[in-house]
C-alpha cells in the first residue's frame, strides 16, 4: 500500500469516469498499454479487482466504487496542497480555461475579466463560449477547468455547485413593427414570432414545455443561436424572444425593448458551476470562479430587483 503512485490514482479515476481504458488513455495523454499496466499494478498492490473487463469497456466492481470515492478525495487534497504552496509566492502565475454560456457574454463576462486581470496580471485567461452540452463535454475531457451552465444531468466524474436562479423574460420591441401592443404575459399573449435557441441550448426544453402547456396561443418559431442577431431582430420589431434576465441587464435603462418576466407560473433557469470531481481547482482557477460567480449573483439580484415577485 505504501507504494501507491499518484499516477495510478489519476489513471484509475480516468478509467472509472470514461468506462474505457482506450478513452481514459486519450484523456490523460498516455498509451493504452501504459494505462492498463498502471491499473493492473494498482490492483495487485491492493489485492483487489477494481474493474470487470467486458467487450465494450470496463465496469467497476464494488471494491472499485469504494476506491473511487477515496481516490477522488485524495487527488483533490493533493491539488489543494499544491494551491497552498502556490499561495505563498509573491506573484501568482498560471492559466484559466473557463466555459460560459452566451447569456453571460453581454453583461457578466467583461466586468469579470476586468476585475480578475487587475488582481492577477500574470495569469493567462481563455474563455470558451458555448452551450451546456458542448461545455460539459469539454470539462469532462479536461479541456476546460470549469464551466457555468444551466442545471441538468452530469456525466460521471463531474460535480456541480448551484450559483443562482435567474428569471426568463419575454423580450420584444416596445414599438412593434406590426403596430400591435407589446405583450405583458407570455401565457396570454397573442401569437408571436419567437426567436428561440436551438435544442443544443439546455434552456430550450423548459421553454418548449412552457409554450406547450401554459400558453393560449400557438406561436411561430425561428431557431437562432446567435445572441447578436437575436437582439438585432428584436430591435427591428418583427420578432420577440425568451431570454435570461442576466442577458438583459444592460437593457434596463433603455426604452427600446419591452422586458416582461414570464409569470403565472414563473419560468426560471438555474445556473450551476461544473468542474472535475477528482481535481482541486488551482489558486487562479478558484479566484476566477469566485469573481465570475459573484458577478452572476449580482446580476441575478439586479433582475430580481427590477422584477420583484
SULPEDA-V878661 format. One line per field, one symbol per residue. psi: psi as a letter, one per 30 degrees, with the letter a starting at -180 (. if undefined). burial: 1 if it has 16 or more other ideal C-beta (glycine too) atoms within 10 Angstrom, else 0. A space follows every 10 residues. Layout:
psi->???
burial->???
This chain:
psi->efgkkeeeee eeeeeeefgk eeeeeeeghl leeeeeeeee eeeeefglkf kkklffblkk leeeeeeeee eeeeeeeeee eeeeeeffle kklalkjlkl lffffefeee eeeeeefefi fgkkkkkjka leeeeeeeee ggfkellklk klkklkflll kkelklkkkk klkfikfffl kklekefgkl kljkjlllff kffeeeeeee eeffkfljll kjkkgjeeee eeeeffgfll ljkkeefgef feglfekkkk kjlhlkjlkk kkkklkfgkk kleeeeeeee eeeeeeeeee eeeeeeik.
burial->0000000111 1111111111 1011111101 0000110110 0110010001 1000001101 0001001100 1100110010 0010000000 0100011111 1111011110 0110010001 0010101011 1101110111 1001111111 1001001101 0011011111 1110010000 0110011010 0101111000 1111001001 1000100000 0001001001 1011001011 1111111110 1000001111 1110001010 1111111111 1111111110 1110110011 011100100
